[in-house]
């Protein structure tokens, strides 16, 4: 049975993007406040993170998986407003951050209780809102799928993005050497401050040549790539023996023509993943690993999210335009309550 704060409100604000399109298709609308089902919680949203998948969904190129909310927003922070049956860990009033299956751009949203995490000690609700989507993605791709180990070298493409800066910080905190690619000097400085040893200006430098120089010709052990396109073949050349390429997005396209020979000769692993389509249990497992492995790092004041700008919920179109511009460094958030 649902337990809640005896909420009087039956409707709520949310961002409606209609049939999708340009950022201005988004508007504040009203809909019924959802209720948590078995194993779920209702969160009164304080802040919602803005992420690249939100932009892709709004534009019509990344439809939500079956059963997921059709609305925008994949990570939030806030307070538990109601709990569904079978929920034992959380109580009404608890402050949490959470990975949500959509609907985060709203006054309230529902998610599975196992996808919630406590706000790390010393962090604000704003900071906590910017953890789930990004840190879930980095942890599962860099450390679980990519198997990055202490002393290895990681190359992060797009290092000044929210994902990029998180990967740099967590890899550095766990004893890896980190290289990254960036577009300008301001982004380079942000990556160096986050723990990167070298920021490669991709417009002026060949990252393959720089990697070979910095590693004595050995190459890097792991590459985290969000670019795709012509980067794929170059990534294979930049990898060391037994290296791993983890693909998490394709900003420059997913259809490529490459020579597969380096994969055989260097015994490379090419893999990738998406987060939203994973099962409830898989996401719960990632949450548990984060709480054990990463939350102590955050509580110690390390690897904290880098915040570029905070806008109000009704400024969601401006937040998406900022994301699409590519000028931001770190994360963008919407303040809801």
Protein Blocks (a to p, Z undefined) as FASTA:
>chain_A
ZZdehiabfbdcdddehjopafklpccdddddddddehiacdddfbdcddfklmmmmnop
accdehiafbecjbdcdddfbdcehiakbcghiacddddeejklcfbdcddfklpccdde
hiafklmmmmmmmmmmmmmmmmmmnopaehiacddehklbmklmmmmmmmmmnopacddd
dfbfklmmmmmmnopabdcdfklpcfklmmmmmnnonopfbdcdfklmmllmmmmmmpce
hiacddfbdfkojbdcddfklmmmnopacddddfklpcfklmmmmmmmmmmmmmmmmmno
paiacdfbdcdfklmmmmmmmmmnopagcjddddfZZ
